[in-house]
Amino acid sequence: MTPIYDRVALIGLGLIASSMFWAMKRGGLAGHVTGYARSAETRDTARRIGLCDKVCDTLAEAVADADLVVLAVPVGVMGQLAQDIAPYLKPRATVTDVGSVKGHVISDVAPHIPEGVHFVPAHPLAGTEHSGPESGFATLFDNRWCLIVPSEGSDSEAVETLSRYWRGLGSNVDVMEPDHHDLVLAVTSHCPHLIAYTMVGVADDLRRVTDSEVIKYSAAGFRDFTRIAASDPTMWRDVFLTNKDATLEILGRFTEELFALQRAIRQGDGPLLHDYFTRTRAIRRGII
Ligand code: NAD
């Protein structure tokens, strides 16, 4: 297959960037891939496992010849990173990101993108609870959605080429507005993570049940429900700090529903509980 981009630079060599690399290799989507990570230890690991055609020790070297630059770092540092790479970007290059929040990332990154360079934000709806350069795998994006969230003035040809690239990585592609993206993700991803973290916190706080009992007797509910609470704390701290409005709105609604169910339990209102679980089970069964 003819590469979609001649040269790609991956910045931040964690789960998402490493999976992109293996998927790019599988699909022949890039001629040459450079990588940069902040820590020397991550760069050494990347070299050891053959992640990227070249792992660079400086940002400047990693992005200098790139046709596509992928920002794959926590959302809280995207703006600073964009500022740092700006002087080295090639004219007509495309800068994209994979951040889980879009409104905040766009307002942080867009002002640093030089004239003549395209900025096309994106978010692959794929992940695991693992992180770091060794956690990636080529099939992560297969049959998952990637949302392209063009910022004001995103070049339509750059949007089309990036969409083709994501389809090559295995994803289905949709285009979405930033505010709508952040609300949808607050309900489908961000708040579920917060609630999973909270459930583990509750178990930890319960003095009459020891941590070793929680681990030993972890029944399907706790085990399935809290898997995502093993996710990277820096990434999730940044998600909540940067998607404040939408996550607070969804948490407000969640709290109202929880209070209603709490009252139904106290009052022994079986029909209410049964109706609620019947309705929500039908919705959940619609998700494969
Ligand atoms: P990760 O923790 O596996 O990797 C992040 C990498 O960025 C690490 O190697 C870290 O050292 C590096 N890094 C941090 N600050 C940096 C800086 N200032 N400069 C250079 N490198 C820096 O995380 P990940 O899961 O690959 O997430 C990366 C991005 O993808 C995040 O913005 C996240 O919101 C988004 N995302 C994650 C998932 C998921 O489920 N993990 C899914 C979709 C999108």
Residues whose N, C-alpha, C, O or C-beta is under 5 A from the ligand:
A	BS01	NAD	G12 L13 G14 L15 I16 A17 A37 R38 T42 A72 V73 P74 V75 V77 V98 G99 S100 P124 A126 G127 T128 H130 S131 G132 D232 M235
